[in-house]
Amino acid sequence: MAIVNAKEMMLKATAEKYAVGAFNCTNLIQMEAVVEAAVEAKAPLILQASVAPSKFLGPQVIGAIYKTLAESAPIPICLHLDHCNDVEFCKVCADAGYTNIMIDASKQEFSENIRQTKEVVDYCHGLGNISVEGELGTVSGVEDQVKVAEDEAQLCDPEQALEFVDQTGIDIFAPAIGTAHGVYKTKNPKLDFDRLEKIASLINGQQLRVPLVIHGGTGLQPDVAKKLVSLGGSKFNVSTDLKHTLIDTTYDYISGHRDEYNPGKIDVAVKEAIKDKIKYWIDLLGCAGKAQ
């Protein structure tokens, strides 16, 4: 039950109007904290690793940690490669045990985006139980090696979205609707809810085929997050919030314990803080108890 791809859990989430939390992790402590919080909440879970930590730690190492944590957990867990714009590295991570791969060719021309995405889809589907996420339009901000200036961001065209899904065969789809990576400059960023609703209707209106992803979750007001979920967003990416929690908790602990040299105590403090943050998101997204 525990090791699954993203599409399996997202189809259920879309049908039942909740979202699965997809949380970016950079080390073992974060991964353990996220899994423990999800298990306690009985929530399905998507663990995410972007390209930099995947290369730093090694895809095989991350894949082995995931397998160890997931096999003993009573909830479905997916390991997702986030925002990879290198087709060959997508394949490496698929071989290493990642169960959902995001090929992000969104900065390419439409036809090239389709070509690269389809290549990854064909490879992953050939391996077996691996789903693939593609993106159309560009999300502003910084996510690992992917940097998009605000004036370069481009919203997803709904008609092109349908063509993109049909031609690539992707399993889940990330449309750019105005969300951003990093920290929002305002409490009320301009999001195109109508665009998301139209995309959901075109792709899944007659039959639920391809669940939708919301990038840039950190900083969104609770009512905004809930509205995005109600309109079809069934995978909700959270990265910056966890980075801030990790770094701020570490800084606060060290600042308050300058005579103490016990890394294990820092790990405990970070783990508890991450778990509290994950529980907040699980409650907000409505996925608590949905692993049953």
Summary of the structure (lengths in Angstrom):
residues: 292
radius of gyration: 18.0
end to end distance: 10.7
largest distance: 63.3
contacts: 1050
relative contact order: 0.17
helix: 51%
strand: 18%
